[in-house]
Amino acid sequence: GRGGGGVSSRGGGRNEDKPKREAILDLSKYVNQRVIVKFMGGRQITGILKGYDGLLNLVMDEVEESLKPEETTKTRSLGLAVIRGTSLVVISPVEGFEEIANPFINQQ
């Protein structure tokens, strides 16, 4: 019958066999530093990284969103924010970040 007094094959219970999954990135050196975050869809924010988890969900403070970063320098202040890791494309430190001209565009 369907009763089940035997061993379950559903995978519940014993997790000690599996090795713990490591985070994709080690962001610990950027905690309490200003970072730039770019999202799918083109949005961009800067702020101070306060915390993160293994799924790259971020907690940031003093967050400012760049409104259409390619067109203007306008920003809006968001303050403290929780950012979902699934929507991130780029995380980079502000310190040592410099924008250069694209060397692959044909110069005429």
N, CA, C and O atoms as a GROMACS GRO file, in nm:
protein
  432
    1GLY      N    1   0.079  -0.119   0.000
    1GLY     CA    2   0.000   0.000   0.000
    1GLY      C    3   0.084   0.125   0.000
    1GLY      O    4   0.202   0.123  -0.034
    2ARG      N    5   0.021   0.234   0.039
    2ARG     CA    6   0.087   0.364   0.035
    2ARG      C    7   0.138   0.404   0.172
    2ARG      O    8   0.196   0.512   0.183
    3GLY      N    9   0.121   0.331   0.270
    3GLY     CA   10   0.160   0.361   0.406
    3GLY      C   11   0.303   0.394   0.430
    3GLY      O   12   0.298   0.514   0.456
    4GLY      N   13   0.395   0.367   0.435
    4GLY     CA   14   0.533   0.405   0.432
    4GLY      C   15   0.599   0.389   0.564
    4GLY      O   16   0.627   0.489   0.630
    5GLY      N   17   0.626   0.271   0.604
    5GLY     CA   18   0.702   0.254   0.726
    5GLY      C   19   0.850   0.244   0.695
    5GLY      O   20   0.933   0.240   0.786
    6GLY      N   21   0.885   0.240   0.568
    6GLY     CA   22   1.025   0.220   0.529
    6GLY      C   23   1.100   0.351   0.513
    6GLY      O   24   1.058   0.456   0.562
    7VAL      N   25   1.210   0.342   0.442
    7VAL     CA   26   1.297   0.459   0.420
    7VAL      C   27   1.235   0.547   0.313
    7VAL      O   28   1.195   0.499   0.207
    8SER      N   29   1.227   0.674   0.341
    8SER     CA   30   1.170   0.770   0.246
    8SER      C   31   1.276   0.810   0.145
    8SER      O   32   1.392   0.829   0.179
    9SER      N   33   1.234   0.823   0.020
    9SER     CA   34   1.327   0.868  -0.084
    9SER      C   35   1.303   1.014  -0.120
    9SER      O   36   1.346   1.060  -0.225
   10ARG      N   37   1.233   1.086  -0.034
   10ARG     CA   38   1.198   1.224  -0.064
   10ARG      C   39   1.309   1.324  -0.035
   10ARG      O   40   1.295   1.441  -0.070
   11GLY      N   41   1.416   1.284   0.025
   11GLY     CA   42   1.528   1.374   0.046
   11GLY      C   43   1.519   1.461   0.170
   11GLY      O   44   1.608   1.543   0.192
   12GLY      N   45   1.417   1.446   0.250
   12GLY     CA   46   1.406   1.528   0.370
   12GLY      C   47   1.496   1.476   0.480
   12GLY      O   48   1.530   1.357   0.481
   13GLY      N   49   1.532   1.560   0.570
   13GLY     CA   50   1.602   1.513   0.688
   13GLY      C   51   1.751   1.532   0.688
   13GLY      O   52   1.800   1.626   0.750
   14ARG      N   53   1.826   1.447   0.621
   14ARG     CA   54   1.970   1.445   0.639
   14ARG      C   55   2.042   1.535   0.540
   14ARG      O   56   2.050   1.504   0.421
   15ASN      N   57   2.092   1.646   0.587
   15ASN     CA   58   2.167   1.738   0.503
   15ASN      C   59   2.316   1.734   0.530
   15ASN      O   60   2.393   1.801   0.462
   16GLU      N   61   2.357   1.656   0.630
   16GLU     CA   62   2.499   1.660   0.666
   16GLU      C   63   2.588   1.597   0.560
   16GLU      O   64   2.709   1.620   0.560
   17ASP      N   65   2.531   1.518   0.467
   17ASP     CA   66   2.610   1.456   0.361
   17ASP      C   67   2.655   1.560   0.258
   17ASP      O   68   2.765   1.550   0.203
   18LYS      N   69   2.570   1.657   0.231
   18LYS     CA   70   2.598   1.754   0.126
   18LYS      C   71   2.697   1.860   0.174
   18LYS      O   72   2.685   1.910   0.286
   19PRO      N   73   2.795   1.895   0.089
   19PRO     CA   74   2.885   2.004   0.128
   19PRO      C   75   2.810   2.137   0.123
   19PRO      O   76   2.723   2.157   0.038
   20LYS      N   77   2.843   2.228   0.213
   20LYS     CA   78   2.777   2.359   0.216
   20LYS      C   79   2.816   2.436   0.092
   20LYS      O   80   2.934   2.441   0.055
   21ARG      N   81   2.718   2.496   0.029
   21ARG     CA   82   2.742   2.572  -0.093
   21ARG      C   83   2.811   2.703  -0.061
   21ARG      O   84   2.771   2.775   0.030
   22GLU      N   85   2.915   2.734  -0.137
   22GLU     CA   86   2.988   2.859  -0.117
   22GLU      C   87   2.923   2.970  -0.198
   22GLU      O   88   2.864   2.945  -0.303
   23ALA      N   89   2.935   3.093  -0.149
   23ALA     CA   90   2.882   3.208  -0.222
   23ALA      C   91   2.962   3.226  -0.351
   23ALA      O   92   3.080   3.193  -0.357
   24ILE      N   93   2.896   3.278  -0.454
   24ILE     CA   94   2.960   3.301  -0.583
   24ILE      C   95   3.071   3.406  -0.568
   24ILE      O   96   3.180   3.389  -0.623
   25LEU      N   97   3.042   3.512  -0.495
   25LEU     CA   98   3.137   3.620  -0.474
   25LEU      C   99   3.163   3.639  -0.326
   25LEU      O  100   3.075   3.616  -0.243
   26ASP      N  101   3.285   3.680  -0.293
   26ASP     CA  102   3.314   3.716  -0.155
   26ASP      C  103   3.308   3.868  -0.145
   26ASP      O  104   3.403   3.937  -0.184
   27LEU      N  105   3.198   3.919  -0.094
   27LEU     CA  106   3.178   4.063  -0.084
   27LEU      C  107   3.224   4.119   0.050
   27LEU      O  108   3.205   4.238   0.076
   28SER      N  109   3.283   4.036   0.135
   28SER     CA  110   3.317   4.081   0.270
   28SER      C  111   3.413   4.200   0.270
   28SER      O  112   3.407   4.284   0.359
   29LYS      N  113   3.502   4.208   0.171
   29LYS     CA  114   3.596   4.320   0.168
   29LYS      C  115   3.530   4.451   0.126
   29LYS      O  116   3.592   4.557   0.138
   30TYR      N  117   3.405   4.445   0.078
   30TYR     CA  118   3.335   4.567   0.036
   30TYR      C  119   3.231   4.613   0.137
   30TYR      O  120   3.166   4.716   0.116
   31VAL      N  121   3.213   4.539   0.248
   31VAL     CA  122   3.118   4.580   0.351
   31VAL      C  123   3.164   4.713   0.410
   31VAL      O  124   3.282   4.732   0.438
   32ASN      N  125   3.070   4.805   0.428
   32ASN     CA  126   3.094   4.941   0.476
   32ASN      C  127   3.173   5.026   0.378
   32ASN      O  128   3.233   5.127   0.416
   33GLN      N  129   3.174   4.986   0.250
   33GLN     CA  130   3.235   5.066   0.145
   33GLN      C  131   3.128   5.100   0.042
   33GLN      O  132   3.028   5.030   0.029
   34ARG      N  133   3.152   5.208  -0.032
   34ARG     CA  134   3.057   5.252  -0.135
   34ARG      C  135   3.075   5.164  -0.259
   34ARG      O  136   3.187   5.146  -0.308
   35VAL      N  137   2.963   5.111  -0.310
   35VAL     CA  138   2.965   5.027  -0.430
   35VAL      C  139   2.862   5.076  -0.531
   35VAL      O  140   2.766   5.145  -0.496
   36ILE      N  141   2.885   5.039  -0.657
   36ILE     CA  142   2.792   5.066  -0.766
   36ILE      C  143   2.724   4.934  -0.799
   36ILE      O  144   2.791   4.831  -0.812
   37VAL      N  145   2.592   4.935  -0.812
   37VAL     CA  146   2.516   4.816  -0.848
   37VAL      C  147   2.434   4.847  -0.972
   37VAL      O  148   2.361   4.945  -0.977
   38LYS      N  149   2.449   4.760  -1.075
   38LYS     CA  150   2.370   4.775  -1.197
   38LYS      C  151   2.273   4.657  -1.204
   38LYS      O  152   2.307   4.544  -1.171
   39PHE      N  153   2.151   4.688  -1.250
   39PHE     CA  154   2.043   4.589  -1.255
   39PHE      C  155   2.009   4.552  -1.398
   39PHE      O  156   2.041   4.624  -1.492
   40MET      N  157   1.943   4.437  -1.413
   40MET     CA  158   1.882   4.403  -1.541
   40MET      C  159   1.783   4.513  -1.574
   40MET      O  160   1.708   4.557  -1.487
   41GLY      N  161   1.782   4.559  -1.696
   41GLY     CA  162   1.692   4.667  -1.734
   41GLY      C  163   1.760   4.802  -1.734
   41GLY      O  164   1.702   4.900  -1.781
   42GLY      N  165   1.884   4.810  -1.684
   42GLY     CA  166   1.962   4.932  -1.696
   42GLY      C  167   1.967   5.024  -1.576
   42GLY      O  168   2.044   5.120  -1.577
   43ARG      N  169   1.888   4.998  -1.472
   43ARG     CA  170   1.895   5.086  -1.354
   43ARG      C  171   2.029   5.072  -1.285
   43ARG      O  172   2.096   4.969  -1.294
   44GLN      N  173   2.068   5.180  -1.215
   44GLN     CA  174   2.196   5.180  -1.145
   44GLN      C  175   2.184   5.256  -1.014
   44GLN      O  176   2.121   5.362  -1.008
   45ILE      N  177   2.244   5.200  -0.908
   45ILE     CA  178   2.245   5.267  -0.778
   45ILE      C  179   2.387   5.269  -0.723
   45ILE      O  180   2.471   5.188  -0.762
   46THR      N  181   2.412   5.362  -0.632
   46THR     CA  182   2.535   5.360  -0.554
   46THR      C  183   2.496   5.372  -0.408
   46THR      O  184   2.395   5.434  -0.374
   47GLY      N  185   2.574   5.311  -0.322
   47GLY     CA  186   2.545   5.318  -0.179
   47GLY      C  187   2.649   5.241  -0.100
   47GLY      O  188   2.742   5.184  -0.157
   48ILE      N  189   2.632   5.239   0.030
   48ILE     CA  190   2.726   5.171   0.119
   48ILE      C  191   2.673   5.030   0.147
   48ILE      O  192   2.562   5.014   0.199
   49LEU      N  193   2.752   4.930   0.113
   49LEU     CA  194   2.714   4.791   0.136
   49LEU      C  195   2.720   4.762   0.285
   49LEU      O  196   2.825   4.773   0.347
   50LYS      N  197   2.606   4.724   0.343
   50LYS     CA  198   2.598   4.693   0.486
   50LYS      C  199   2.594   4.544   0.513
   50LYS      O  200   2.636   4.499   0.620
   51GLY      N  201   2.544   4.465   0.418
   51GLY     CA  202   2.536   4.321   0.439
   51GLY      C  203   2.493   4.251   0.312
   51GLY      O  204   2.447   4.314   0.217
   52TYR      N  205   2.508   4.117   0.311
   52TYR     CA  206   2.471   4.036   0.195
   52TYR      C  207   2.453   3.892   0.241
   52TYR      O  208   2.489   3.856   0.352
   53ASP      N  209   2.395   3.810   0.152
   53ASP     CA  210   2.383   3.668   0.183
   53ASP      C  211   2.434   3.586   0.066
   53ASP      O  212   2.485   3.641  -0.032
   54GLY      N  213   2.421   3.455   0.075
   54GLY     CA  214   2.472   3.365  -0.028
   54GLY      C  215   2.403   3.377  -0.162
   54GLY      O  216   2.459   3.335  -0.263
   55LEU      N  217   2.284   3.434  -0.164
   55LEU     CA  218   2.212   3.454  -0.290
   55LEU      C  219   2.238   3.592  -0.348
   55LEU      O  220   2.173   3.633  -0.445
   56LEU      N  221   2.332   3.665  -0.289
   56LEU     CA  222   2.368   3.802  -0.329
   56LEU      C  223   2.257   3.902  -0.309
   56LEU      O  224   2.253   4.005  -0.377
   57ASN      N  225   2.164   3.873  -0.217
   57ASN     CA  226   2.072   3.978  -0.173
   57ASN      C  227   2.156   4.076  -0.092
   57ASN      O  228   2.239   4.034  -0.011
   58LEU      N  229   2.137   4.205  -0.113
   58LEU     CA  230   2.221   4.306  -0.050
   58LEU      C  231   2.139   4.396   0.041
   58LEU      O  232   2.022   4.421   0.015
   59VAL      N  233   2.202   4.443   0.148
   59VAL     CA  234   2.146   4.551   0.229
   59VAL      C  235   2.242   4.668   0.210
   59VAL      O  236   2.362   4.656   0.236
   60MET      N  237   2.187   4.781   0.165
   60MET     CA  238   2.270   4.899   0.139
   60MET      C  239   2.209   5.021   0.205
   60MET      O  240   2.087   5.032   0.219
   61ASP      N  241   2.296   5.113   0.246
   61ASP     CA  242   2.253   5.238   0.309
   61ASP      C  243   2.300   5.356   0.225
   61ASP      O  244   2.391   5.343   0.143
   62GLU      N  245   2.237   5.470   0.246
   62GLU     CA  246   2.267   5.593   0.172
   62GLU      C  247   2.261   5.569   0.022
   62GLU      O  248   2.347   5.616  -0.054
   63VAL      N  249   2.159   5.494  -0.021
   63VAL     CA  250   2.145   5.456  -0.161
   63VAL      C  251   2.093   5.573  -0.244
   63VAL      O  252   1.999   5.642  -0.205
   64GLU      N  253   2.156   5.592  -0.359
   64GLU     CA  254   2.110   5.690  -0.457
   64GLU      C  255   2.096   5.620  -0.590
   64GLU      O  256   2.188   5.551  -0.636
   65GLU      N  257   1.980   5.638  -0.654
   65GLU     CA  258   1.958   5.581  -0.786
   65GLU      C  259   1.994   5.685  -0.890
   65GLU      O  260   1.952   5.800  -0.882
   66SER      N  261   2.073   5.644  -0.989
   66SER     CA  262   2.106   5.732  -1.101
   66SER      C  263   1.992   5.722  -1.201
   66SER      O  264   1.962   5.615  -1.252
   67LEU      N  265   1.928   5.835  -1.228
   67LEU     CA  266   1.818   5.836  -1.323
   67LEU      C  267   1.875   5.847  -1.464
   67LEU      O  268   1.935   5.948  -1.499
   68LYS      N  269   1.855   5.744  -1.543
   68LYS     CA  270   1.908   5.735  -1.679
   68LYS      C  271   2.055   5.775  -1.681
   68LYS      O  272   2.089   5.882  -1.733
   69PRO      N  273   2.144   5.691  -1.626
   69PRO     CA  274   2.284   5.727  -1.609
   69PRO      C  275   2.356   5.766  -1.738
   69PRO      O  276   2.452   5.843  -1.734
   70GLU      N  277   2.310   5.714  -1.853
   70GLU     CA  278   2.378   5.748  -1.978
   70GLU      C  279   2.337   5.886  -2.031
   70GLU      O  280   2.404   5.941  -2.118
   71GLU      N  281   2.227   5.943  -1.978
   71GLU     CA  282   2.176   6.070  -2.030
   71GLU      C  283   2.199   6.189  -1.938
   71GLU      O  284   2.218   6.300  -1.986
   72THR      N  285   2.197   6.168  -1.806
   72THR     CA  286   2.201   6.280  -1.714
   72THR      C  287   2.270   6.241  -1.584
   72THR      O  288   2.294   6.123  -1.558
   73THR      N  289   2.302   6.340  -1.504
   73THR     CA  290   2.366   6.311  -1.374
   73THR      C  291   2.266   6.321  -1.260
   73THR      O  292   2.306   6.320  -1.144
   74LYS      N  293   2.136   6.330  -1.290
   74LYS     CA  294   2.033   6.340  -1.186
   74LYS      C  295   2.027   6.211  -1.104
   74LYS      O  296   2.039   6.101  -1.158
   75THR      N  297   2.006   6.227  -0.973
   75THR     CA  298   1.991   6.111  -0.885
   75THR      C  299   1.872   6.133  -0.794
   75THR      O  300   1.825   6.245  -0.776
   76ARG      N  301   1.824   6.023  -0.736
   76ARG     CA  302   1.722   6.036  -0.631
   76ARG      C  303   1.767   5.950  -0.513
   76ARG      O  304   1.821   5.841  -0.530
   77SER      N  305   1.743   6.003  -0.394
   77SER     CA  306   1.788   5.937  -0.272
   77SER      C  307   1.686   5.832  -0.229
   77SER      O  308   1.566   5.860  -0.221
   78LEU      N  309   1.734   5.710  -0.201
   78LEU     CA  310   1.647   5.601  -0.157
   78LEU      C  311   1.673   5.562  -0.012
   78LEU      O  312   1.590   5.494   0.049
   79GLY      N  313   1.785   5.603   0.046
   79GLY     CA  314   1.816   5.571   0.186
   79GLY      C  315   1.857   5.427   0.203
   79GLY      O  316   1.942   5.377   0.129
   80LEU      N  317   1.799   5.358   0.302
   80LEU     CA  318   1.830   5.218   0.330
   80LEU      C  319   1.747   5.129   0.238
   80LEU      O  320   1.627   5.151   0.223
   81ALA      N  321   1.811   5.030   0.175
   81ALA     CA  322   1.740   4.946   0.078
   81ALA      C  323   1.788   4.802   0.086
   81ALA      O  324   1.903   4.775   0.117
   82VAL      N  325   1.696   4.710   0.056
   82VAL     CA  326   1.728   4.568   0.040
   82VAL      C  327   1.716   4.538  -0.108
   82VAL      O  328   1.613   4.564  -0.169
   83ILE      N  329   1.822   4.482  -0.166
   83ILE     CA  330   1.826   4.457  -0.310
   83ILE      C  331   1.827   4.307  -0.333
   83ILE      O  332   1.907   4.234  -0.274
   84ARG      N  333   1.737   4.260  -0.419
   84ARG     CA  334   1.730   4.117  -0.450
   84ARG      C  335   1.844   4.076  -0.541
   84ARG      O  336   1.871   4.142  -0.641
   85GLY      N  337   1.909   3.969  -0.507
   85GLY     CA  338   2.023   3.922  -0.584
   85GLY      C  339   1.989   3.876  -0.724
   85GLY      O  340   2.075   3.878  -0.812
   86THR      N  341   1.864   3.833  -0.747
   86THR     CA  342   1.827   3.782  -0.879
   86THR      C  343   1.825   3.890  -0.986
   86THR      O  344   1.829   3.858  -1.105
   87SER      N  345   1.819   4.017  -0.947
   87SER     CA  346   1.810   4.125  -1.046
   87SER      C  347   1.944   4.194  -1.073
   87SER      O  348   1.950   4.287  -1.153
   88LEU      N  349   2.051   4.150  -1.007
   88LEU     CA  350   2.181   4.215  -1.021
   88LEU      C  351   2.253   4.172  -1.147
   88LEU      O  352   2.246   4.056  -1.188
   89VAL      N  353   2.323   4.266  -1.208
   89VAL     CA  354   2.409   4.236  -1.322
   89VAL      C  355   2.555   4.262  -1.285
   89VAL      O  356   2.642   4.181  -1.314
   90VAL      N  357   2.581   4.378  -1.220
   90VAL     CA  358   2.718   4.418  -1.185
   90VAL      C  359   2.721   4.472  -1.043
   90VAL      O  360   2.633   4.548  -1.003
   91ILE      N  361   2.823   4.434  -0.968
   91ILE     CA  362   2.854   4.497  -0.839
   91ILE      C  363   3.000   4.538  -0.848
   91ILE      O  364   3.087   4.454  -0.872
   92SER      N  365   3.028   4.666  -0.830
   92SER     CA  366   3.168   4.710  -0.837
   92SER      C  367   3.194   4.818  -0.734
   92SER      O  368   3.105   4.898  -0.703
   93PRO      N  369   3.316   4.822  -0.680
   93PRO     CA  370   3.348   4.927  -0.583
   93PRO      C  371   3.359   5.062  -0.653
   93PRO      O  372   3.404   5.069  -0.767
   94VAL      N  373   3.319   5.168  -0.584
   94VAL     CA  374   3.333   5.303  -0.640
   94VAL      C  375   3.481   5.340  -0.642
   94VAL      O  376   3.530   5.401  -0.737
   95GLU      N  377   3.551   5.304  -0.535
   95GLU     CA  378   3.694   5.333  -0.524
   95GLU      C  379   3.770   5.260  -0.634
   95GLU      O  380   3.758   5.138  -0.648
   96GLY      N  381   3.848   5.333  -0.713
   96GLY     CA  382   3.926   5.272  -0.820
   96GLY      C  383   3.847   5.247  -0.946
   96GLY      O  384   3.895   5.178  -1.036
   97PHE      N  385   3.726   5.301  -0.956
   97PHE     CA  386   3.641   5.281  -1.073
   97PHE      C  387   3.652   5.404  -1.162
   97PHE      O  388   3.629   5.516  -1.116
   98GLU      N  389   3.686   5.384  -1.288
   98GLU     CA  390   3.702   5.497  -1.379
   98GLU      C  391   3.642   5.459  -1.514
   98GLU      O  392   3.671   5.351  -1.567
   99GLU      N  393   3.560   5.546  -1.569
   99GLU     CA  394   3.499   5.519  -1.699
   99GLU      C  395   3.592   5.567  -1.809
   99GLU      O  396   3.645   5.677  -1.803
  100ILE      N  397   3.611   5.482  -1.912
  100ILE     CA  398   3.697   5.518  -2.024
  100ILE      C  399   3.617   5.509  -2.153
  100ILE      O  400   3.510   5.449  -2.157
  101ALA      N  401   3.670   5.570  -2.259
  101ALA     CA  402   3.606   5.562  -2.391
  101ALA      C  403   3.618   5.419  -2.442
  101ALA      O  404   3.716   5.350  -2.414
  102ASN      N  405   3.519   5.374  -2.518
  102ASN     CA  406   3.519   5.240  -2.574
  102ASN      C  407   3.625   5.231  -2.684
  102ASN      O  408   3.612   5.299  -2.786
  103PRO      N  409   3.729   5.149  -2.666
  103PRO     CA  410   3.835   5.142  -2.767
  103PRO      C  411   3.795   5.062  -2.891
  103PRO      O  412   3.869   5.059  -2.989
  104PHE      N  413   3.679   4.996  -2.888
  104PHE     CA  414   3.637   4.912  -2.999
  104PHE      C  415   3.543   4.980  -3.097
  104PHE      O  416   3.506   4.923  -3.199
  105ILE      N  417   3.503   5.103  -3.066
  105ILE     CA  418   3.418   5.178  -3.158
  105ILE      C  419   3.508   5.238  -3.265
  105ILE      O  420   3.612   5.297  -3.235
  106ASN      N  421   3.466   5.223  -3.391
  106ASN     CA  422   3.545   5.279  -3.501
  106ASN      C  423   3.550   5.430  -3.492
  106ASN      O  424   3.447   5.497  -3.498
  107GLN      N  425   3.670   5.483  -3.477
  107GLN     CA  426   3.689   5.627  -3.473
  107GLN      C  427   3.708   5.676  -3.616
  107GLN      O  428   3.793   5.625  -3.689
  108GLN      N  429   3.628   5.775  -3.657
  108GLN     CA  430   3.641   5.824  -3.795
  108GLN      C  431   3.693   5.964  -3.799
  108GLN      O  432   3.710   6.021  -3.906
   0.00000   0.00000   0.00000
